Amino acid sequence: MYQALYRKYRPKTFSEVVGQQHITDTLQHQVADGQVGHAYLFTGTRGTGKTTCARILAKAVNCEHPVDGAPCNQCAACRGIDDGSLLDVTELDAASNGSVNDARSLREEAIYPPSMLKKRVYIIDEVHMLSKDAFNALLKIMEEPPAHLLFILATTELQKVPATILSRCQRFSFKRILPHDMEQQLLRVAQAEAIDLTSDGAELLARMANGALRDALSLLDQCRAAGTTVDARAVLDTLGLAGSTQTLQLMRLLLARASGDALALLDQLYRGGKDVTALLGELSDLCRDMTVMKAAPEGGAALLSGVYDRKSLSDMTADVPMRRLLFMTDTIQRTAAALPDSIRQRTDAELCLLRLCDESLCGDPSALEGRVSALEDAVRSGAAPARRPAAAPAPAQEERPAPVREERRPEARPDPELAAEPVQSAPAPSAPVSAPAVATGGDTTVWAALLDHYKAPLPPHFRAMLNMVRGEVQDGVLTVLCSNDFAKSQLDTPQVVKVLQEVTSRHLGQDIRVQFQMGGAAAKKAAPRAAAPRPAPRPAPAPEDDYERPPLPEEAPPAPADAAVGGAACRRTG
């Protein structure tokens, strides 16, 4: 009968165990010195050799001719334990024997001495599956067992084992097997089995096994059925991972910010039967590999998953900053975590791709920080100016301060008594000197240059609406031209007006007023009229004076025009 490779090449002695030398040396020395404990606890991930070391230890303590603490594998005890014919070594699955009654039966049976071997050994796999009562039933016999009894517990979830059990055992932690050690073992097994396994194929299998040698041997067993040379391409084809090229293509589109092409490729994969959750998982693994390659270009190759070749990862991460890789990884992870509760998983995936192409659509502080950092990098490298340069001002105007905008006051009605008096026209005041850089014919370049700065402090829905309008600057007024009433009603809010006014004023160096209009062009603003000279105010009388103040123009009733003229004439003749 055919036997799987991981069963056929299971280690039979301590020296054959791969990647756990720190544990096998300790166990072998204990057996050689006669200092074997009464209870052991082996912890670690799957496929790292926990049960295998438990069987080897059971053989070592019962071997008739041990070699420096290691079993000889030739005596009757070693052969009986290997083929499972001796009942003194019992392997239990805690998942199916985890009740308190099973623990009581084991405790009652364990007090009897072994029938053929030196010690009675109980190997309990996945011991964390025992119930709380079962653990309590084993406490006493594990603390003070008979001299012939040995417990070996194995688990992949140490945190579920009670502290009362941990304190009664010698604990050994099995680590993940390194890819290099796993690769050498795969090549040895392939040579013994006459499998044409290449070095790149062995490296890919070792990385895909994620530290579990049993998984690597199972994958090799699957790939040998193809009957061809087991290289990297054959491994991808046999295991159904050839679709990773489409994941690479999608990632390249995301890095290029081609949102339309990315959505089209997602639609193609979705119609081809690709699961959305699986696609996001592949994108997450790819982002993780890209981040590792960016953080450690030399030594990080050993940490890669192995699905994607290093050259492709290096090429894609060459011009991508680390902060964007972290943003993409976090966005994909959060979207994938929320998919089980989503009513439209495809829609969530599409929104995720749009956010990956444009960080500003996220609306969170991390996206804003990333955009600000990108602008800073562009400024340092000289790719973009730190501030849009204004028109060169005249030398005489450089020393003058910027004018202070006056508030518009309501025009006072003329005094009837002074209406007929001739007033000498005062010289027109000189025009105030304003800061340069404001175009006189409706400058649209200011809006284009500051559009990203307008969007930065605003929520996402305002950013989208700003793409639907355009602006012109003329005579200290920023006119926002809206194509429809909806855009105008959404943007004409105090929050948006404040941002537009502050950003534009800071950029141009003068106070800017914001107005919204409908249509395709800004209305030409009429030239300001020269302000009429105002009469000097009359001095207020002293409080002790008996002078009776005449009514002010706004207090007195309006007099007829003829009376006003006559009164003025009388005053002149008098």
Buried (B, 14 or more C-beta within 10 A) or exposed (E): EEEEBBEEBBBBBBBBBBBBEEBBEEBBEBBBEEEBEBBBBBBBBEBBBBBBBBBBBBBBBBBEEBBEBBBBBEBEBBBBBBEEEBEBBBBBEBEEBBBBEBBBEBBEEBEEEBEEBBBBBBBBBBBBBBBEBBBBBBBEBBEEBEEBBBBBBBBBEBEEBEEEBEEBBBBBEBEBBBBEBBBBBBBEBBEEBEBBBBEBBBBBBBBBBBBBBBBBBBBBBBBBEEEEEBBBBBBBBBBEBEBBEBBBBBBBBBBEEBBEBBBEBBEEBBEEEBEBBEBBBBBBBBBBBBBBBBBEBEEBBEBBBBBBBBEBBBEBBEEBBEBBBBBBBEBBBEBBEEBEEBEEBEEBBBBBBBBBBEBBBBBEEBBBEBBEEBBEEEEEEEEEEEEBEBEEBEEEEEEEEEBEEEEEEEEEEEBBBEBBEEEEEEEEEEEEBBBBBBBEEBBBEBBEBBBEBBBBEBEBEBBBBBEEBBBBBBBBBBBBBBEEEEBBEBBBEEEBBEBBBBBBBEBBBBBBBBEBBEEEEBBEEEEEEEEEEEEEEEEEEEEEEEEEEEEEBEEEEEBEEEEBBEBBEEEEEE
